[in-house]
């Protein structure tokens, strides 16, 4: 959650001049002109929302991939350590058995 609030603090959305007309001009405009203006505003807002969501989704996906990659690396590292320790134990045990069962040469 703090990531999202930090992101909002970093980048305040810019408000374009979606309504260059004054309220008086807007009221005196024809319904077709008003509808055209509202359609343009709606399109602009949808486009901005899509771009903002694409950016947020991209960052979330990248973060999730990085976290997953780190977790997988840690699991693999732990598994390798366990396997190497087990193999080392076996080798040490074999070396001890070989040393203890090897006939001792007699010195003259």
Order of alpha helices (4+ residues) and beta strands (2+ residues): alpha-alpha-alpha
